[in-house]
Amino acid sequence: GLVAIGELVMHGVSRQIEIPYSSRENQGKWILEGDVVLDHQEWGLEIVKLLFFRVKPKLGIRIHIEGVTHSE
């Protein structure tokens, strides 16, 4: 498969991430879509706690890009 590789910055901390994605063509447009689940603790962020509740450290990221090709 296809994998997008890039830097994600959260709260001033940069990490390289990889997002598997698919591509397809629809009515002259190219569409790229992918998603990944990350653990925000890898960026040094703490788990948020409030009384009896905890926020899970999982962060879902989804990409959706549409574009057309240009011939010169």
HTML snippet that shows the backbone in 3Dmol.js (N, CA, C, O; Angstrom):
<script src="https://3Dmol.org/build/3Dmol-min.js"></script>
<div id="view" style="width:600px;height:400px;position:relative"></div>
<script>
const pdb = `
ATOM      1  N   GLY A   1       0.759  -1.188   0.000  1.00  0.00           N
ATOM      2  CA  GLY A   1       0.000   0.000   0.000  1.00  0.00           C
ATOM      3  C   GLY A   1       0.809   1.266   0.000  1.00  0.00           C
ATOM      4  O   GLY A   1       2.039   1.264   0.054  1.00  0.00           O
ATOM      5  N   LEU A   2       0.082   2.327  -0.061  1.00  0.00           N
ATOM      6  CA  LEU A   2       0.643   3.672  -0.072  1.00  0.00           C
ATOM      7  C   LEU A   2       0.738   4.207   1.348  1.00  0.00           C
ATOM      8  O   LEU A   2      -0.137   3.955   2.176  1.00  0.00           O
ATOM      9  N   VAL A   3       1.808   4.948   1.622  1.00  0.00           N
ATOM     10  CA  VAL A   3       2.009   5.502   2.958  1.00  0.00           C
ATOM     11  C   VAL A   3       2.498   6.939   2.831  1.00  0.00           C
ATOM     12  O   VAL A   3       3.486   7.215   2.150  1.00  0.00           O
ATOM     13  N   ALA A   4       1.791   7.851   3.499  1.00  0.00           N
ATOM     14  CA  ALA A   4       2.225   9.250   3.581  1.00  0.00           C
ATOM     15  C   ALA A   4       3.103   9.385   4.819  1.00  0.00           C
ATOM     16  O   ALA A   4       2.750   8.900   5.894  1.00  0.00           O
ATOM     17  N   ILE A   5       4.242  10.043   4.665  1.00  0.00           N
ATOM     18  CA  ILE A   5       5.178  10.245   5.774  1.00  0.00           C
ATOM     19  C   ILE A   5       5.385  11.743   5.958  1.00  0.00           C
ATOM     20  O   ILE A   5       5.626  12.470   4.994  1.00  0.00           O
ATOM     21  N   GLY A   6       5.288  12.195   7.201  1.00  0.00           N
ATOM     22  CA  GLY A   6       5.481  13.617   7.457  1.00  0.00           C
ATOM     23  C   GLY A   6       5.656  13.887   8.934  1.00  0.00           C
ATOM     24  O   GLY A   6       5.627  12.975   9.760  1.00  0.00           O
ATOM     25  N   GLU A   7       5.838  15.156   9.249  1.00  0.00           N
ATOM     26  CA  GLU A   7       6.022  15.590  10.632  1.00  0.00           C
ATOM     27  C   GLU A   7       4.695  16.110  11.181  1.00  0.00           C
ATOM     28  O   GLU A   7       3.979  16.858  10.515  1.00  0.00           O
ATOM     29  N   LEU A   8       4.386  15.701  12.400  1.00  0.00           N
ATOM     30  CA  LEU A   8       3.225  16.215  13.111  1.00  0.00           C
ATOM     31  C   LEU A   8       3.740  16.937  14.348  1.00  0.00           C
ATOM     32  O   LEU A   8       4.510  16.377  15.128  1.00  0.00           O
ATOM     33  N   VAL A   9       3.311  18.176  14.520  1.00  0.00           N
ATOM     34  CA  VAL A   9       3.734  18.990  15.664  1.00  0.00           C
ATOM     35  C   VAL A   9       2.539  19.174  16.591  1.00  0.00           C
ATOM     36  O   VAL A   9       1.487  19.657  16.173  1.00  0.00           O
ATOM     37  N   MET A  10       2.710  18.782  17.861  1.00  0.00           N
ATOM     38  CA  MET A  10       1.705  19.025  18.894  1.00  0.00           C
ATOM     39  C   MET A  10       2.395  19.662  20.078  1.00  0.00           C
ATOM     40  O   MET A  10       3.368  19.129  20.611  1.00  0.00           O
ATOM     41  N   HIS A  11       1.880  20.809  20.482  1.00  0.00           N
ATOM     42  CA  HIS A  11       2.420  21.531  21.632  1.00  0.00           C
ATOM     43  C   HIS A  11       3.931  21.728  21.522  1.00  0.00           C
ATOM     44  O   HIS A  11       4.660  21.599  22.506  1.00  0.00           O
ATOM     45  N   GLY A  12       4.391  22.044  20.302  1.00  0.00           N
ATOM     46  CA  GLY A  12       5.800  22.346  20.087  1.00  0.00           C
ATOM     47  C   GLY A  12       6.709  21.137  19.943  1.00  0.00           C
ATOM     48  O   GLY A  12       7.916  21.297  19.765  1.00  0.00           O
ATOM     49  N   VAL A  13       6.153  19.919  20.018  1.00  0.00           N
ATOM     50  CA  VAL A  13       6.953  18.700  19.883  1.00  0.00           C
ATOM     51  C   VAL A  13       6.669  18.083  18.514  1.00  0.00           C
ATOM     52  O   VAL A  13       5.514  17.861  18.147  1.00  0.00           O
ATOM     53  N   SER A  14       7.727  17.812  17.773  1.00  0.00           N
ATOM     54  CA  SER A  14       7.602  17.274  16.417  1.00  0.00           C
ATOM     55  C   SER A  14       7.972  15.792  16.391  1.00  0.00           C
ATOM     56  O   SER A  14       8.984  15.383  16.961  1.00  0.00           O
ATOM     57  N   ARG A  15       7.143  14.998  15.725  1.00  0.00           N
ATOM     58  CA  ARG A  15       7.401  13.569  15.547  1.00  0.00           C
ATOM     59  C   ARG A  15       7.053  13.200  14.111  1.00  0.00           C
ATOM     60  O   ARG A  15       6.125  13.754  13.522  1.00  0.00           O
ATOM     61  N   GLN A  16       7.802  12.267  13.561  1.00  0.00           N
ATOM     62  CA  GLN A  16       7.478  11.758  12.236  1.00  0.00           C
ATOM     63  C   GLN A  16       6.354  10.734  12.366  1.00  0.00           C
ATOM     64  O   GLN A  16       6.396   9.863  13.235  1.00  0.00           O
ATOM     65  N   ILE A  17       5.352  10.843  11.497  1.00  0.00           N
ATOM     66  CA  ILE A  17       4.259   9.874  11.499  1.00  0.00           C
ATOM     67  C   ILE A  17       4.094   9.296  10.101  1.00  0.00           C
ATOM     68  O   ILE A  17       4.537   9.881   9.113  1.00  0.00           O
ATOM     69  N   GLU A  18       3.456   8.152  10.040  1.00  0.00           N
ATOM     70  CA  GLU A  18       3.136   7.500   8.782  1.00  0.00           C
ATOM     71  C   GLU A  18       1.639   7.230   8.756  1.00  0.00           C
ATOM     72  O   GLU A  18       1.077   6.708   9.719  1.00  0.00           O
ATOM     73  N   ILE A  19       0.995   7.590   7.645  1.00  0.00           N
ATOM     74  CA  ILE A  19      -0.435   7.370   7.488  1.00  0.00           C
ATOM     75  C   ILE A  19      -0.669   6.545   6.228  1.00  0.00           C
ATOM     76  O   ILE A  19      -0.415   7.030   5.125  1.00  0.00           O
ATOM     77  N   PRO A  20      -1.147   5.308   6.364  1.00  0.00           N
ATOM     78  CA  PRO A  20      -1.502   4.532   5.181  1.00  0.00           C
ATOM     79  C   PRO A  20      -2.693   5.200   4.491  1.00  0.00           C
ATOM     80  O   PRO A  20      -3.617   5.670   5.155  1.00  0.00           O
ATOM     81  N   TYR A  21      -2.666   5.241   3.160  1.00  0.00           N
ATOM     82  CA  TYR A  21      -3.763   5.883   2.444  1.00  0.00           C
ATOM     83  C   TYR A  21      -4.058   5.158   1.139  1.00  0.00           C
ATOM     84  O   TYR A  21      -3.253   4.370   0.642  1.00  0.00           O
ATOM     85  N   SER A  22      -5.225   5.446   0.607  1.00  0.00           N
ATOM     86  CA  SER A  22      -5.626   4.900  -0.692  1.00  0.00           C
ATOM     87  C   SER A  22      -5.833   6.063  -1.650  1.00  0.00           C
ATOM     88  O   SER A  22      -6.071   7.195  -1.229  1.00  0.00           O
ATOM     89  N   SER A  23      -5.741   5.774  -2.934  1.00  0.00           N
ATOM     90  CA  SER A  23      -5.992   6.800  -3.948  1.00  0.00           C
ATOM     91  C   SER A  23      -6.963   6.240  -4.975  1.00  0.00           C
ATOM     92  O   SER A  23      -6.955   5.050  -5.289  1.00  0.00           O
ATOM     93  N   ARG A  24      -7.794   7.131  -5.485  1.00  0.00           N
ATOM     94  CA  ARG A  24      -8.733   6.737  -6.536  1.00  0.00           C
ATOM     95  C   ARG A  24      -9.045   7.959  -7.387  1.00  0.00           C
ATOM     96  O   ARG A  24      -8.860   9.102  -6.969  1.00  0.00           O
ATOM     97  N   GLU A  25      -9.517   7.684  -8.578  1.00  0.00           N
ATOM     98  CA  GLU A  25      -9.889   8.757  -9.504  1.00  0.00           C
ATOM     99  C   GLU A  25     -11.406   8.761  -9.632  1.00  0.00           C
ATOM    100  O   GLU A  25     -12.027   7.707  -9.768  1.00  0.00           O
ATOM    101  N   ASN A  26     -12.005   9.957  -9.588  1.00  0.00           N
ATOM    102  CA  ASN A  26     -13.457  10.094  -9.684  1.00  0.00           C
ATOM    103  C   ASN A  26     -13.782  11.352 -10.460  1.00  0.00           C
ATOM    104  O   ASN A  26     -13.540  12.458  -9.977  1.00  0.00           O
ATOM    105  N   GLN A  27     -14.323  11.203 -11.651  1.00  0.00           N
ATOM    106  CA  GLN A  27     -14.755  12.320 -12.497  1.00  0.00           C
ATOM    107  C   GLN A  27     -13.640  13.339 -12.698  1.00  0.00           C
ATOM    108  O   GLN A  27     -13.861  14.543 -12.569  1.00  0.00           O
ATOM    109  N   GLY A  28     -12.451  12.857 -13.011  1.00  0.00           N
ATOM    110  CA  GLY A  28     -11.327  13.747 -13.291  1.00  0.00           C
ATOM    111  C   GLY A  28     -10.574  14.250 -12.069  1.00  0.00           C
ATOM    112  O   GLY A  28      -9.585  14.969 -12.211  1.00  0.00           O
ATOM    113  N   LYS A  29     -11.018  13.891 -10.883  1.00  0.00           N
ATOM    114  CA  LYS A  29     -10.341  14.294  -9.651  1.00  0.00           C
ATOM    115  C   LYS A  29      -9.632  13.085  -9.053  1.00  0.00           C
ATOM    116  O   LYS A  29     -10.133  11.962  -9.115  1.00  0.00           O
ATOM    117  N   TRP A  30      -8.462  13.329  -8.477  1.00  0.00           N
ATOM    118  CA  TRP A  30      -7.775  12.298  -7.697  1.00  0.00           C
ATOM    119  C   TRP A  30      -8.122  12.526  -6.236  1.00  0.00           C
ATOM    120  O   TRP A  30      -8.076  13.653  -5.742  1.00  0.00           O
ATOM    121  N   ILE A  31      -8.465  11.458  -5.559  1.00  0.00           N
ATOM    122  CA  ILE A  31      -8.856  11.537  -4.151  1.00  0.00           C
ATOM    123  C   ILE A  31      -7.919  10.642  -3.341  1.00  0.00           C
ATOM    124  O   ILE A  31      -7.773   9.455  -3.634  1.00  0.00           O
ATOM    125  N   LEU A  32      -7.287  11.222  -2.322  1.00  0.00           N
ATOM    126  CA  LEU A  32      -6.406  10.489  -1.407  1.00  0.00           C
ATOM    127  C   LEU A  32      -7.071  10.492  -0.037  1.00  0.00           C
ATOM    128  O   LEU A  32      -7.469  11.546   0.460  1.00  0.00           O
ATOM    129  N   GLU A  33      -7.195   9.309   0.580  1.00  0.00           N
ATOM    130  CA  GLU A  33      -7.812   9.210   1.899  1.00  0.00           C
ATOM    131  C   GLU A  33      -7.046   8.214   2.768  1.00  0.00           C
ATOM    132  O   GLU A  33      -6.602   7.167   2.296  1.00  0.00           O
ATOM    133  N   GLY A  34      -6.902   8.560   4.032  1.00  0.00           N
ATOM    134  CA  GLY A  34      -6.226   7.664   4.961  1.00  0.00           C
ATOM    135  C   GLY A  34      -6.498   8.069   6.391  1.00  0.00           C
ATOM    136  O   GLY A  34      -6.984   9.168   6.656  1.00  0.00           O
ATOM    137  N   ASP A  35      -6.181   7.175   7.312  1.00  0.00           N
ATOM    138  CA  ASP A  35      -6.324   7.518   8.725  1.00  0.00           C
ATOM    139  C   ASP A  35      -5.370   6.678   9.559  1.00  0.00           C
ATOM    140  O   ASP A  35      -4.911   5.613   9.147  1.00  0.00           O
ATOM    141  N   VAL A  36      -5.092   7.196  10.744  1.00  0.00           N
ATOM    142  CA  VAL A  36      -4.193   6.529  11.685  1.00  0.00           C
ATOM    143  C   VAL A  36      -4.597   6.941  13.099  1.00  0.00           C
ATOM    144  O   VAL A  36      -5.135   8.028  13.307  1.00  0.00           O
ATOM    145  N   VAL A  37      -4.335   6.069  14.063  1.00  0.00           N
ATOM    146  CA  VAL A  37      -4.582   6.372  15.476  1.00  0.00           C
ATOM    147  C   VAL A  37      -3.227   6.471  16.169  1.00  0.00           C
ATOM    148  O   VAL A  37      -2.404   5.560  16.080  1.00  0.00           O
ATOM    149  N   LEU A  38      -3.006   7.589  16.861  1.00  0.00           N
ATOM    150  CA  LEU A  38      -1.746   7.845  17.562  1.00  0.00           C
ATOM    151  C   LEU A  38      -1.993   7.950  19.059  1.00  0.00           C
ATOM    152  O   LEU A  38      -3.123   8.170  19.496  1.00  0.00           O
ATOM    153  N   ASP A  39      -0.939   7.794  19.835  1.00  0.00           N
ATOM    154  CA  ASP A  39      -0.989   7.972  21.286  1.00  0.00           C
ATOM    155  C   ASP A  39      -0.335   9.320  21.601  1.00  0.00           C
ATOM    156  O   ASP A  39       0.867   9.487  21.400  1.00  0.00           O
ATOM    157  N   HIS A  40      -1.122  10.277  22.092  1.00  0.00           N
ATOM    158  CA  HIS A  40      -0.578  11.623  22.317  1.00  0.00           C
ATOM    159  C   HIS A  40       0.492  11.664  23.409  1.00  0.00           C
ATOM    160  O   HIS A  40       1.189  12.669  23.550  1.00  0.00           O
ATOM    161  N   GLN A  41       0.631  10.580  24.185  1.00  0.00           N
ATOM    162  CA  GLN A  41       1.683  10.531  25.201  1.00  0.00           C
ATOM    163  C   GLN A  41       3.076  10.501  24.564  1.00  0.00           C
ATOM    164  O   GLN A  41       4.059  10.863  25.211  1.00  0.00           O
ATOM    165  N   GLU A  42       3.166  10.071  23.300  1.00  0.00           N
ATOM    166  CA  GLU A  42       4.445  10.070  22.596  1.00  0.00           C
ATOM    167  C   GLU A  42       4.956  11.490  22.339  1.00  0.00           C
ATOM    168  O   GLU A  42       6.125  11.677  22.004  1.00  0.00           O
ATOM    169  N   TRP A  43       4.089  12.483  22.493  1.00  0.00           N
ATOM    170  CA  TRP A  43       4.471  13.889  22.352  1.00  0.00           C
ATOM    171  C   TRP A  43       4.647  14.539  23.726  1.00  0.00           C
ATOM    172  O   TRP A  43       4.759  15.760  23.833  1.00  0.00           O
ATOM    173  N   GLY A  44       4.670  13.719  24.769  1.00  0.00           N
ATOM    174  CA  GLY A  44       4.888  14.234  26.115  1.00  0.00           C
ATOM    175  C   GLY A  44       3.646  14.802  26.774  1.00  0.00           C
ATOM    176  O   GLY A  44       3.746  15.467  27.805  1.00  0.00           O
ATOM    177  N   LEU A  45       2.475  14.554  26.197  1.00  0.00           N
ATOM    178  CA  LEU A  45       1.237  15.065  26.783  1.00  0.00           C
ATOM    179  C   LEU A  45       0.699  14.058  27.796  1.00  0.00           C
ATOM    180  O   LEU A  45       0.766  12.848  27.583  1.00  0.00           O
ATOM    181  N   GLU A  46       0.171  14.570  28.887  1.00  0.00           N
ATOM    182  CA  GLU A  46      -0.342  13.710  29.946  1.00  0.00           C
ATOM    183  C   GLU A  46      -1.791  13.337  29.688  1.00  0.00           C
ATOM    184  O   GLU A  46      -2.497  14.004  28.933  1.00  0.00           O
ATOM    185  N   ILE A  47      -2.220  12.257  30.330  1.00  0.00           N
ATOM    186  CA  ILE A  47      -3.622  11.863  30.253  1.00  0.00           C
ATOM    187  C   ILE A  47      -4.432  12.815  31.123  1.00  0.00           C
ATOM    188  O   ILE A  47      -4.094  13.051  32.283  1.00  0.00           O
ATOM    189  N   VAL A  48      -5.498  13.357  30.556  1.00  0.00           N
ATOM    190  CA  VAL A  48      -6.347  14.310  31.278  1.00  0.00           C
ATOM    191  C   VAL A  48      -7.292  13.536  32.185  1.00  0.00           C
ATOM    192  O   VAL A  48      -7.963  12.600  31.749  1.00  0.00           O
ATOM    193  N   LYS A  49      -7.336  13.941  33.463  1.00  0.00           N
ATOM    194  CA  LYS A  49      -8.209  13.300  34.440  1.00  0.00           C
ATOM    195  C   LYS A  49      -9.089  14.369  35.083  1.00  0.00           C
ATOM    196  O   LYS A  49      -8.621  15.451  35.436  1.00  0.00           O
ATOM    197  N   LEU A  50     -10.376  14.040  35.227  1.00  0.00           N
ATOM    198  CA  LEU A  50     -11.312  14.954  35.866  1.00  0.00           C
ATOM    199  C   LEU A  50     -12.284  14.114  36.685  1.00  0.00           C
ATOM    200  O   LEU A  50     -13.115  13.391  36.135  1.00  0.00           O
ATOM    201  N   LEU A  51     -12.171  14.219  37.987  1.00  0.00           N
ATOM    202  CA  LEU A  51     -12.971  13.414  38.906  1.00  0.00           C
ATOM    203  C   LEU A  51     -12.818  11.922  38.586  1.00  0.00           C
ATOM    204  O   LEU A  51     -11.744  11.351  38.774  1.00  0.00           O
ATOM    205  N   PHE A  52     -13.890  11.301  38.105  1.00  0.00           N
ATOM    206  CA  PHE A  52     -13.848   9.866  37.802  1.00  0.00           C
ATOM    207  C   PHE A  52     -13.579   9.580  36.326  1.00  0.00           C
ATOM    208  O   PHE A  52     -13.567   8.424  35.905  1.00  0.00           O
ATOM    209  N   PHE A  53     -13.364  10.627  35.551  1.00  0.00           N
ATOM    210  CA  PHE A  53     -13.217  10.475  34.108  1.00  0.00           C
ATOM    211  C   PHE A  53     -11.765  10.618  33.677  1.00  0.00           C
ATOM    212  O   PHE A  53     -11.004  11.405  34.240  1.00  0.00           O
ATOM    213  N   ARG A  54     -11.401   9.842  32.669  1.00  0.00           N
ATOM    214  CA  ARG A  54     -10.067   9.950  32.061  1.00  0.00           C
ATOM    215  C   ARG A  54     -10.253  10.053  30.550  1.00  0.00           C
ATOM    216  O   ARG A  54     -11.082   9.355  29.966  1.00  0.00           O
ATOM    217  N   VAL A  55      -9.483  10.919  29.936  1.00  0.00           N
ATOM    218  CA  VAL A  55      -9.508  11.031  28.481  1.00  0.00           C
ATOM    219  C   VAL A  55      -8.479  10.055  27.931  1.00  0.00           C
ATOM    220  O   VAL A  55      -7.312  10.097  28.319  1.00  0.00           O
ATOM    221  N   LYS A  56      -8.905   9.183  27.036  1.00  0.00           N
ATOM    222  CA  LYS A  56      -7.987   8.216  26.451  1.00  0.00           C
ATOM    223  C   LYS A  56      -6.909   8.948  25.657  1.00  0.00           C
ATOM    224  O   LYS A  56      -7.189   9.968  25.028  1.00  0.00           O
ATOM    225  N   PRO A  57      -5.691   8.441  25.682  1.00  0.00           N
ATOM    226  CA  PRO A  57      -4.595   9.120  24.998  1.00  0.00           C
ATOM    227  C   PRO A  57      -4.559   8.861  23.493  1.00  0.00           C
ATOM    228  O   PRO A  57      -3.605   9.253  22.822  1.00  0.00           O
ATOM    229  N   LYS A  58      -5.579   8.212  22.963  1.00  0.00           N
ATOM    230  CA  LYS A  58      -5.603   7.916  21.529  1.00  0.00           C
ATOM    231  C   LYS A  58      -6.154   9.109  20.756  1.00  0.00           C
ATOM    232  O   LYS A  58      -7.141   9.728  21.153  1.00  0.00           O
ATOM    233  N   LEU A  59      -5.495   9.413  19.647  1.00  0.00           N
ATOM    234  CA  LEU A  59      -5.865  10.543  18.805  1.00  0.00           C
ATOM    235  C   LEU A  59      -6.006  10.038  17.382  1.00  0.00           C
ATOM    236  O   LEU A  59      -5.042   9.533  16.806  1.00  0.00           O
ATOM    237  N   GLY A  60      -7.190  10.168  16.809  1.00  0.00           N
ATOM    238  CA  GLY A  60      -7.421   9.735  15.439  1.00  0.00           C
ATOM    239  C   GLY A  60      -7.151  10.866  14.461  1.00  0.00           C
ATOM    240  O   GLY A  60      -7.611  11.991  14.658  1.00  0.00           O
ATOM    241  N   ILE A  61      -6.407  10.564  13.409  1.00  0.00           N
ATOM    242  CA  ILE A  61      -6.111  11.555  12.377  1.00  0.00           C
ATOM    243  C   ILE A  61      -6.591  10.992  11.046  1.00  0.00           C
ATOM    244  O   ILE A  61      -6.285   9.850  10.702  1.00  0.00           O
ATOM    245  N   ARG A  62      -7.333  11.786  10.308  1.00  0.00           N
ATOM    246  CA  ARG A  62      -7.845  11.386   8.995  1.00  0.00           C
ATOM    247  C   ARG A  62      -7.438  12.436   7.970  1.00  0.00           C
ATOM    248  O   ARG A  62      -7.546  13.638   8.216  1.00  0.00           O
ATOM    249  N   ILE A  63      -6.966  11.962   6.810  1.00  0.00           N
ATOM    250  CA  ILE A  63      -6.640  12.877   5.726  1.00  0.00           C
ATOM    251  C   ILE A  63      -7.595  12.625   4.562  1.00  0.00           C
ATOM    252  O   ILE A  63      -7.990  11.489   4.298  1.00  0.00           O
ATOM    253  N   HIS A  64      -7.953  13.693   3.881  1.00  0.00           N
ATOM    254  CA  HIS A  64      -8.784  13.629   2.676  1.00  0.00           C
ATOM    255  C   HIS A  64      -8.313  14.765   1.778  1.00  0.00           C
ATOM    256  O   HIS A  64      -8.479  15.940   2.103  1.00  0.00           O
ATOM    257  N   ILE A  65      -7.725  14.399   0.648  1.00  0.00           N
ATOM    258  CA  ILE A  65      -7.179  15.393  -0.278  1.00  0.00           C
ATOM    259  C   ILE A  65      -7.774  15.129  -1.645  1.00  0.00           C
ATOM    260  O   ILE A  65      -7.794  13.987  -2.104  1.00  0.00           O
ATOM    261  N   GLU A  66      -8.266  16.185  -2.310  1.00  0.00           N
ATOM    262  CA  GLU A  66      -8.778  16.073  -3.664  1.00  0.00           C
ATOM    263  C   GLU A  66      -8.005  17.040  -4.552  1.00  0.00           C
ATOM    264  O   GLU A  66      -7.682  18.154  -4.139  1.00  0.00           O
ATOM    265  N   GLY A  67      -7.713  16.609  -5.760  1.00  0.00           N
ATOM    266  CA  GLY A  67      -7.003  17.481  -6.688  1.00  0.00           C
ATOM    267  C   GLY A  67      -7.142  16.977  -8.119  1.00  0.00           C
ATOM    268  O   GLY A  67      -7.610  15.864  -8.356  1.00  0.00           O
ATOM    269  N   VAL A  68      -6.739  17.793  -9.045  1.00  0.00           N
ATOM    270  CA  VAL A  68      -6.752  17.436 -10.455  1.00  0.00           C
ATOM    271  C   VAL A  68      -5.332  17.540 -10.990  1.00  0.00           C
ATOM    272  O   VAL A  68      -4.520  18.316 -10.486  1.00  0.00           O
ATOM    273  N   THR A  69      -5.046  16.756 -12.008  1.00  0.00           N
ATOM    274  CA  THR A  69      -3.741  16.834 -12.647  1.00  0.00           C
ATOM    275  C   THR A  69      -3.806  17.848 -13.771  1.00  0.00           C
ATOM    276  O   THR A  69      -4.835  17.993 -14.432  1.00  0.00           O
ATOM    277  N   HIS A  70      -2.713  18.541 -13.983  1.00  0.00           N
ATOM    278  CA  HIS A  70      -2.628  19.529 -15.057  1.00  0.00           C
ATOM    279  C   HIS A  70      -1.599  19.055 -16.071  1.00  0.00           C
ATOM    280  O   HIS A  70      -0.495  18.656 -15.701  1.00  0.00           O
ATOM    281  N   SER A  71      -1.956  19.097 -17.336  1.00  0.00           N
ATOM    282  CA  SER A  71      -0.993  18.769 -18.384  1.00  0.00           C
ATOM    283  C   SER A  71      -0.453  20.075 -18.947  1.00  0.00           C
ATOM    284  O   SER A  71      -1.187  21.048 -19.115  1.00  0.00           O
ATOM    285  N   GLU A  72       0.836  20.077 -19.232  1.00  0.00           N
ATOM    286  CA  GLU A  72       1.475  21.315 -19.717  1.00  0.00           C
ATOM    287  C   GLU A  72       1.500  21.372 -21.209  1.00  0.00           C
ATOM    288  O   GLU A  72       1.999  22.341 -21.781  1.00  0.00           O
TER     289      GLU A  72
END
`;
const viewer = $3Dmol.createViewer("view");
viewer.addModel(pdb, "pdb");
viewer.setStyle({}, {cartoon: {color: "spectrum"}});
viewer.zoomTo();
viewer.render();
</script>
